[in-house]
């Protein structure tokens, strides 16, 4: 049930006169959520970028909140979203700023690599610090972009406006969906930095959040008559597991699934469907774990490809003392550990993957262990699942 309007008015008044919160929360912008974007900007010379990094340029410190937020507004597109793979902490030259400003109508807006939802969260911090209206307006425009890009079934694509490729699918890959939902949940849970959001927008956010939650539940893969986990991407119409990149096949994907379960476990009063999704995913993680196995990175001769330069290789080894590990992909129906090459040929061992992909992709993961570690505490809160 939505909270009454006057409650939010009282909350806003209380926050206006409240003592300042600790520095970690609201007096600095954490670089960590933007790491994927900045690492790609400095590490990949993307011809599609409006500007590229220049050597020796300084950066803003995390406490220079207004300057960072001004960068964020500069990169925001006219539809309210953001492109990926820029460093919003970079101190830009005048001509770089002019180039970014001139590209405002190029709508390559996305949730990939932590884009859009991270910028909105940072703008909220900037508004709390400064009370400057431009930060509030930019954050609200970003939230309207999130709401407007959501499918009726509750999912989000990787890019919006939609592109004619796999990015149209509902995207759980690299935390995109969880990042959006965490932002919406923080607003729903009345996190202090979002007190400025008006009731009309807040109600839209609540509806968007509930639709997103429903999408997570509906896309959990039922295989061999039992619920398991999720794929990286699901078809935006049928909700079935779908291909992403050529080496990312339809499958049960434990890395992305672990992120989804951790999000579901963060909900204070989940309904029965959410609880059921968690319990079945935990059962799947227990069944799919691999024992006595480690993945080692070893030195190798330099290999130059069109995609990357490699100086290492990866090998799978037996180790009786190894912690449980999981492959990123499991084949639908057979549940065999699954790997894939850039030609989309499925193979069943890491050794069969071409070296460029073998060494350049996270084929194994420990992420489900975090879910298993937190599950007993979750059970104690939901005693009927003990």
N, C-alpha and C positions, 0 to 999 in steps of 0.2 A: 504494500500500500504506500502511495506517495506521501511524503511528509508535507504538512500544511505550509502554505506560503509564509506565514508569520514566523514559523520556526526558523526558516532560512534568514529572515530579516534579523531575528535575534542573534543567530549565529554570526552573521556578518558584523553586527554591532559589537559583539563580544570579542571577535577576532581583531577588530580595529583597535581596541584598547588593551588587548592581551599583551603580556611581555613577549619579547622576541623569542622565537623558537631556537633550538640549538643550530650551530653553524652547518652541521651535516645535512640538516633538512632544508633550510630555506635561505641561507645567506651565501650559497655558492652553487654553481652548476657543475655537477659531477661529470668529468670527461668519459667515464667508463661506458655509459649507454651509447655514446657516439663513436666508440672505438672502431667498430666495423666500417663506418663511413669514412673516418679519417685514414684508417689503414689502407683502404682501397684507393683513396685519393693519392696518397703518397706512394703506394706500391704498384699501382696500375695506371699506365698512361692511356686513359680512356679517351678515344677520339671524340666521343659524344659529349664530353665535359665542356661546359662553356668556358671555364678557366681551369688551368692546371697549376699545381704548386710551383713556387719559385724557391730556389735554394737560399737558405740563410734568413728566411723571413721569420720574424718573431711571432709569438702566440700570446693570446690573452690568458691570464691566470683565472682559475675557476671562480675566484671572488670578484672578478670584474664582470659582474652579472649583466649590467646594462649593455656593455659593449658586445658581449656574446649574444645577448638577446637581439641587439640591432642587426648582427650578422644573420641571425635566424630569420628575422623579418625580411632582410634583403633577399634571402634565398627562397622565401615563400612565394609560391606561384599564385596566379590570380584566382584559381579555383580553391585555394585554401590549403593545399597539400605541399609537399616538399619533394625534390628530387633526391637521389642518393649519391653517396661517394664524394662528399666535400667535407672539409674540416671547418666547423663553425667556430672553432677557437683561433683560427688563423687570422692574423692582422693583414687585411687585404690592402693592396695599393689602390689608388683612385681609379686607374684604368680597369683593374679587375672588378671593382664595384660597379663601374659603368657597364661592363660586359654582362654581369649577373643581372643587373637591373633591366637591361635591354632584352633579356630572355624570359621575362615574367610570364609571357603568354605561351611559352613552350611547356606544354602540360605533360611532362614526363614524371608525373607524381606517383609515389610508390610507398609501400610499407617495408620494402626490402632493406636489409642491412640496418634495421633499427630506425628507419626514416618515419617521419611525420608524428608518431605518438611520442617520441623522445623530445622533439622540438616543442610540442604542446606542453609537456610537463615542465620544460625549462622556461617557457614563457610565463607559466603560472608563478614560478619562483620569482621571475623578474617583476611581475605585477605586484606580488606581495612586498617586494623590496622597495619598489619605486612609486607604486600607485599611478604609474603613467598609463593612460588609457590605451595607447597603441599596443601595449603588450596584451592587455585584456582582449582587445578586438582581434588581434592576430590569433590568440589561443582559441577564441570562439569560432573564428573562421576555420581553423584546423579541425575543431570538433565537428562542425557542420560538414566538412569534407569527409570525415570518417563515417558519419551517419549517411551521407548521400552516396557513398561508394559501396555500402553494404548491400548484398543480395537479399531478396525477400526471404530466402531460406536461412538467413542469419550469417552466412559466410562473407569473407572479404577476399577479393582478388589480390594479386601481388602488385599490380599497377591499376590505376584508375586516372583518366579514362582507360577503358579496356583496350588491350592490344590483341592482335591476331596470332597468339601463340599460347604456350602452356601457362603463361602468367594470368590467364583468365580464370584458372582453377582456384578453388578455395585453398588458401596457402597457410599451412602450418609450419612450413619450412623456416629454419633459422629464427624461430620465435616471433614471426610476424603477427600471427593471430593472437598469441598469448600477450604480446606487447600491447596490442590494441585493447584487449579485454582487461588487462591489468590497469591501464589508464582509466577505462570506464568504471571498473570496480573501485578504484581509488576515489573517483567522484561520487559514486553510489554510497561508499562508506564514509563520506563526509571528511576526507582528508583536508586539512586546514587550508592548504594553498589553493583549493578550488572553491572557496566560499563565494567568490564573485560571480559564479555561473548562475544566470537567472533561471527562474522556475520553468519557463517554457522550454529552454534548451535542456535543462536538467531532466525534464520528463522524457524528451526525445532520447537522451542518453540512457535513461533507465530502460526504455523499450529496446534500444539497440543492444544493450547488454543482455537482456533476457533472450533476444533472438540469437545472439552469439552463443549463449550458453546452450540453447536448444540445438544449434548447429553442431556443437561439440558432441552432444549426446547422440544425435542422429547419424553422425559419420563414424562412430566407433564400429570397427569392422567385426561383423559376425561371420566367423569362419568355422566350418565343420559343426555348425549348430551352436557355437559358443562365442560370446563376445570376447574379443582380444584387445587390440589397441587401435592405432590410427596409421594412415599413410601420410607422407609428407604433403601431398596435395590430393584433393578430391574433386571430381568433376562438379562443376558449378550447377549442373542441372540434375544429374542422376545421383550425386553424392558418392559415387563409387570411387575406389582408389584409382588414381590417374598418373600417367607419366608426367614428370617435370622435365628436367634436362635429360639428354640422351642417355646418361649413365645413372638416372634416378627412376627406376621402374616402379610400377604399381606393386605395392608390397606392404607388409607390416613394418613400420619404421620406429624403432625403439627410442632413438634420440628425441625426435619430435613428440612421441607419445609420452615420454617421461616429463617433458616440459608441460604438456597438457594436464597430466595427472597432478603434478605439483600445483598448478593453478587451481584445479578443482578442489584439491585438499585445503586450499587457503580460504575457501568459502565457509563462513561461520555456521550458517544454517542451511546446508544443502538439502534439496528435495530427494526423494527416493531414487529418481532417475540418475541424478548426479552421484549419489552414494553407490548405486549399482555399477555405474561406469568405473568408479575408482576401484571397487572390489574386484571386478573382472579384469581390469588392467593389471592390478597387482598379481593376480593369479597368473596372468600371461607372462609377466616379467619373471616370476619364479620358475615357470616352465621353460622359458626360452634362455635362461642364463647358461653360460658356458664355463666349465671348470677347467683348471689345470692348463690355462692358455694365456700367453702374453704376446703382445705385438711389439717387436723391437725395431727401432730405427737404426740403420747401419749406414756407414759411409759408402759412397759409390762414386764411380766416375761421373764427371759432369755430363749432363744430358740436356741439350737445348732442343725445345720443341716450339711450335707455334703458340703454345699455351703458357709455358713457364720454363724456367731453368731449374734443374734438379741436381743436388749434390748428395742425395741420400736415397735409400731404399727402405722398404719395410718388409719384415719377415714375421711369420707366425711361428712361435716356439712353444714347446711343452714345458710347464713349470708346475710341479705339484704344490707349490706354496702360493700360487697366483690367486689373487682375488677374483671373484666372479666377473665375467666380462660378457658383453652382448655384441652381436653384429648390428650394424645400423639397419640392415634390411633382412626380412624373413619372407620367404616365398609364400604367396597365398596358397592355401589348401595343404601344401606339403609341410610348411613351416621350416623348410631347410634354410640355413644361412645363405644369403644371396649377395652376389657382387655383379658388377656390370662394367663394360667398357664403353668408350665414347661412340662405338658403332652400335650401341644398344644390345649387344650380344650378352646374354646372361651367362654367368659362370658361377661355380660353387666353391671357389677357394680364392684367397687373396693372391696366391701365386699365379693364377690365371689372368689376373688383371694386368693390363699394360703398365709398365713402370711409371709413366707420367701420371696416371690416375692412381695407381697403387700407392705412390708416395705423396700424392697431392690431394687426397680426400680422406675424410674421417670415416673409415669403413667399420671401425669398432668403437664402442662407447661404454663408459661406466655410468652414464646418467641414470639408468633405472635403479642403481644402488641407492641413490639419494631418496627415491620414492620408498624403497623397502626400508630404509633407515627411519623415515618419518612415519611410516604406516602404523607402528604400534601406538604412537601418540595419537594419531587420528582415530584409531580404534577405541582408545580410552574415552575420547570425546563422543564417540558414537557406539555406545556399549552393546547395541544389538548386533554389531559386527565382530564382537570378540569371540 
